[in-house]
Amino acid sequence: MKKILLLSDTHSHIDETIIKYVRQADEVWHAGDIGTLEVTDSIKKLKPLRAVYGNIDDHVIQKEFPLNQRFHCEKVDVFMTHIGGYPPKYNVRTRDIIKENPPKLFICGHSHILKVMTDQKLNVLHMNPGACGKHGFHQVRTVLRFKIDNEDIKDLEVIELGKR
């Protein structure tokens, strides 16, 4: 079983509140708009990190992290990207990838809108953790925490980190 902390849209912001939840996780996944490598370096000092770059991330971050990540955690097939849409309104870049080979879990960020929903047609769970940075229109900073146990995704929690 793995305890996952999912975050996105840090926009160069990392603080002790975020670090507190990083320490409680087995792995941290970052769905893009990292901002600076100081954010990911801080996380990697503490826990294994999987991340993708976002639309604000420069060439330095793009060298470090890919546009898409497709991987397995336990027996869950995960597809993570920064801009991906949501069921059934996937964007042009992700639509065919998801339809041709649906992952069990599809993760993206970008919108700064916390959203967890299921694509009933493709049986894909979609997660967007909202934004945990201080830049953007969101009012409350959020992350998601959940467990992956074999092929089950369970114990999903929304964690509010306070006002932007």
N, C-alpha and C positions, 0 to 999 in steps of 0.2 A: 504494500500500500504506500502511496506517495501523497504527501500534503503539498498542494500547489498554491502559490500566490500568483495571481494574474493581475498585471498592471499595464497601463498604457498612458501615453501622452504626459510624460513627466516634464517635457519641455525644459530640460536642464535642472529640474528641481528634485532634490532628494533630502529628506530630513529624518530626524530620529523617530518620528512616528512611523514612517515607511520602513525604516530599518528594523524597528521592533517587530513588525509583521514578517519581514524577510527572515529574521532569526527563527521564527516559529515554523517556517516552511521547510520542506525537503528540497524543493526546486522553485525557482522563480521564472516566470515567463513574462516577457515584455513585448507588447503588441505595437511597438513603434512610436515615433516622435520622441526619441530619447533625448535629443538636445545636445548633450555632451557626453563624452566617454567617462567622465567622472561619475555619472549616474551608474552606468553598468559596471565600472571598475569597483565602485563601493559595494554593489550587490555581489559581484563575483568573488570578492574577498571573503564573503560569508557563506554563500550557497551556489550550487550549480545554476547557471542562467542559460535560458534559450531566449533569443530576441530576433526581431526583424526591424529593418529600418523603416522610417516613415517619411512623409513628404517634406518635413522640415529638416531632416537629417542630412548633413553634408557628406562630402566624398570620404571623409575619414571614417565616419560611422558606417557608410555604405561598404567600405572595405572590410570592416569588422563583422557586419551582420548582413544576411541576405534579405531580399525582398519578400520571399516566401520561405516558410519552414514547414516541411511535412515530416512527421516523426511519429513513433509509437511511444506511449507512456503506459507501462504495463501492457495491457492488450487493447488500449484505446488508440485508434488512428486519429491523429491531430493534424489539422491544417491551420497555420497561423500566417496572417499577413496584416498589413496596416489598414489599407483601404479595401474593403471587400463587400460592402453592402450587408444585407441581412435577408433572411428567408421571407418571401420568395424573390426579393428584389436585390439579388446579387449584382455586383457591377460587371461590366463587360469583361474585365480581366479575370475574374474569378468564376464566373458563371459556368463556363465549360469544364473547368477543372473540377468543380464540385459535382456537376451533373454526370460527368463521365466516370468519376471514381469518388463517390461521396465519402467523406471522412465521418467518423462518429462525432467528432468535435471540431467545429469551425470557429476560429477566434479572429477578431479584428478589433481595431481601435478607431481612431480618426474622428469620429463624430462627437466625442466627449459626452455621449449619451449612454448611460448604463442600460444594457439590454441583454436579457437571457430569454431565448425562445427556441422552439423546436420547429424544424421544417418537417411537417408531417409526411409530405410526399416522399422525401428522400431519407427520412429518419436521421436527420443531422441536428445535433444540438449546437446552437449558436450562442456565443458569449462575447459581449463587449463590456469590459470592466469600467467604462467611463474614463475619466481623466483623474490622475492623482497629482498632477502638477498644478501650478498656480496661474498658468497662462491659458486664456480661453474664456468662453462665455458661460461655462458651467458654474454653478453656485457652490456645490459641495464636492469635495475631492473624494473619489471612491476607488476601491480595488475589490477584486473577488478572491475568495478563498474556497477551495474545495478539495476533495480527496478523490484519487483514482485508485480503485481496488480491483485488480484484475481487469475486468471489462466494464466495471461499474463506475459511474461518475456520481458522487454522492456528497452529502453534507455541505452543500453550497451555501456560502455566507456572503452577504454584501457588507463590506466594512466601509463606514464613513470616516474619513480622516479630518473632517472639519471644513470650515468655509475656505473658499479660495482666497 
